[in-house]
Amino acid sequence: MLKLGEKFSGICVAGCALWLGAAINVMAAEWQVNKELSGNKDICTLTSAKMPVDDGYQKVSAQIIVDNNAVIVKTESELDPGFSDIVMKVGNRDSIQMDKVSQKKQAVFESNYGKIIEQFKQGREVTVTLRFWPTWPVTGTHPVSFSLIGFTKAYTEATTCK
């Protein structure tokens, strides 16, 4: 016959194991490889988990997309490139400035692609500083951070994607 303490202990062990399993799945899901067919060729991209960011007027999400030419930060709100302060920074390294805005809602980082990929592989977190709404009253910059846990494994998988 189980005593109350033994029963609780068993429940805690089972519950803690479930919680730990869920935490591991969340960390592994920070970066995902996506495979698409473009013409006769498979194209593979990496996507980060979507993260919430305040655009100065509302909460929206941002996501990093990595292809074989660029690192793109895609948002739900229109970006304002007018101040040249949309940047990304891995850990305590120097900030890397965005090259351009594409389709109004994508900050494109191309010219430092190799440097960014190496920093992503070595880092634990990247913070992207965004600025929104070029035709509205200025709301300043808005930082959003993304985990880099699992990036190297996903990047390796994407580079061998066929």
C-alpha positions as CSV (number, residue, x, y, z in Angstrom):
1,M,0.0,0.0,0.0
2,L,1.3,3.5,-1.0
3,K,1.6,6.2,1.6
4,L,0.6,9.7,0.7
5,G,4.2,10.9,0.4
6,E,5.1,8.0,-2.0
7,K,2.2,8.7,-4.3
8,F,3.0,12.4,-4.5
9,S,6.7,11.5,-5.2
10,G,5.7,9.2,-8.1
11,I,3.4,11.9,-9.5
12,C,6.1,14.5,-9.3
13,V,8.7,12.3,-11.0
14,A,6.2,11.6,-13.9
15,G,5.2,15.2,-14.1
16,C,8.8,16.5,-14.0
17,A,9.8,14.0,-16.7
18,L,6.9,15.3,-18.9
19,W,7.9,18.9,-18.2
20,L,11.5,18.2,-19.0
21,G,10.6,16.4,-22.2
22,A,8.5,19.4,-23.3
23,A,11.3,21.8,-22.5
24,I,13.7,19.8,-24.7
25,N,11.2,19.8,-27.6
26,V,10.8,23.6,-27.3
27,M,14.5,24.2,-27.4
28,A,14.9,21.9,-30.4
29,A,12.1,23.7,-32.1
30,E,13.8,27.1,-32.0
31,W,15.1,26.6,-35.5
32,Q,13.3,24.6,-38.3
33,V,14.4,23.6,-41.7
34,N,11.8,24.2,-44.4
35,K,12.0,22.6,-47.8
36,E,10.2,24.0,-50.8
37,L,10.2,23.2,-54.5
38,S,11.1,26.1,-56.8
39,G,11.1,25.1,-60.5
40,N,13.0,21.8,-60.6
41,K,15.1,22.6,-57.6
42,D,14.5,22.1,-53.8
43,I,15.1,25.3,-51.8
44,C,15.8,24.9,-48.1
45,T,15.5,27.7,-45.6
46,L,15.8,28.0,-41.8
47,T,13.2,29.8,-39.7
48,S,13.4,30.8,-36.1
49,A,10.6,30.6,-33.7
50,K,8.3,33.7,-34.0
51,M,8.9,36.1,-31.2
52,P,6.6,38.9,-29.9
53,V,7.7,42.5,-30.4
54,D,5.9,45.8,-29.7
55,D,5.9,48.0,-32.8
56,G,5.0,51.1,-30.9
57,Y,1.3,50.7,-31.5
58,Q,0.6,47.0,-31.0
59,K,2.2,43.6,-30.3
60,V,3.2,41.8,-33.5
61,S,5.6,38.9,-34.2
62,A,9.0,38.8,-35.8
63,Q,10.9,35.8,-37.3
64,I,14.3,35.2,-38.7
65,I,14.6,33.4,-42.1
66,V,17.9,32.2,-43.4
67,D,18.4,31.1,-47.0
68,N,21.7,30.6,-48.9
69,N,22.1,34.3,-49.6
70,A,20.6,36.4,-46.8
71,V,19.4,36.6,-43.3
72,I,15.9,38.1,-43.2
73,V,13.9,39.4,-40.3
74,K,10.3,39.3,-41.2
75,T,7.7,41.2,-39.3
76,E,4.0,41.8,-39.4
77,S,4.4,45.6,-39.4
78,E,6.0,48.0,-41.9
79,L,9.6,48.7,-41.2
80,D,11.1,52.2,-41.2
81,P,14.6,52.3,-42.8
82,G,14.9,56.1,-42.6
83,F,17.1,56.2,-39.5
84,S,19.7,53.5,-40.5
85,D,19.3,51.9,-37.1
86,I,17.8,48.5,-37.9
87,V,20.6,46.2,-36.7
88,M,21.3,42.7,-35.3
89,K,23.7,41.9,-32.6
90,V,24.9,38.4,-31.4
91,G,25.9,38.5,-27.7
92,N,28.4,41.2,-27.0
93,R,29.8,41.4,-30.6
94,D,29.4,44.5,-32.8
95,S,26.1,45.3,-34.3
96,I,25.5,44.5,-38.0
97,Q,23.5,47.0,-40.0
98,M,20.6,45.9,-42.2
99,D,21.3,46.3,-46.0
100,K,17.7,47.0,-47.1
101,V,14.0,46.6,-46.5
102,S,12.2,44.3,-48.8
103,Q,8.4,44.1,-49.3
104,K,8.0,46.8,-46.6
105,K,8.1,44.1,-43.7
106,Q,11.5,42.4,-44.2
107,A,14.9,43.6,-43.0
108,V,17.5,42.0,-45.3
109,F,21.0,41.3,-44.1
110,E,23.1,40.2,-47.2
111,S,26.5,41.8,-47.3
112,N,27.6,40.3,-44.0
113,Y,26.0,36.9,-44.5
114,G,29.1,34.8,-43.8
115,K,29.9,36.8,-40.7
116,I,26.3,36.5,-39.4
117,I,26.2,32.8,-40.0
118,E,29.5,32.3,-38.1
119,Q,28.2,34.4,-35.2
120,F,24.9,32.5,-35.1
121,K,26.8,29.2,-34.9
122,Q,28.9,30.5,-32.0
123,G,26.3,32.5,-30.2
124,R,23.4,31.8,-27.8
125,E,21.1,34.7,-28.6
126,V,20.7,37.4,-31.3
127,T,18.9,40.7,-30.6
128,V,17.5,42.5,-33.6
129,T,16.7,46.2,-33.2
130,L,13.7,47.2,-35.4
131,R,12.1,50.5,-36.2
132,F,8.5,50.6,-37.5
133,W,6.0,52.8,-39.4
134,P,7.9,55.2,-41.7
135,T,4.8,57.4,-42.3
136,W,3.5,57.5,-38.7
137,P,4.8,59.4,-35.7
138,V,8.2,58.0,-34.7
139,T,8.0,55.3,-32.0
140,G,11.7,54.7,-31.6
141,T,13.5,51.4,-31.9
142,H,12.2,48.1,-30.6
143,P,14.4,45.2,-29.7
144,V,13.5,41.5,-30.1
145,S,15.7,38.6,-29.1
146,F,15.9,35.1,-30.6
147,S,17.5,32.0,-29.2
148,L,20.3,30.5,-31.3
149,I,20.1,27.1,-29.6
150,G,19.8,24.5,-32.3
151,F,20.9,26.8,-35.1
152,T,24.1,25.0,-36.0
153,K,22.3,21.6,-36.3
154,A,19.5,23.1,-38.4
155,Y,22.0,25.0,-40.6
156,T,24.0,21.9,-41.2
157,E,20.8,20.0,-42.1
158,A,19.7,22.8,-44.5
159,T,23.0,22.9,-46.3
160,T,22.7,19.2,-47.1
161,C,19.0,19.5,-48.0
162,K,18.1,17.9,-51.3
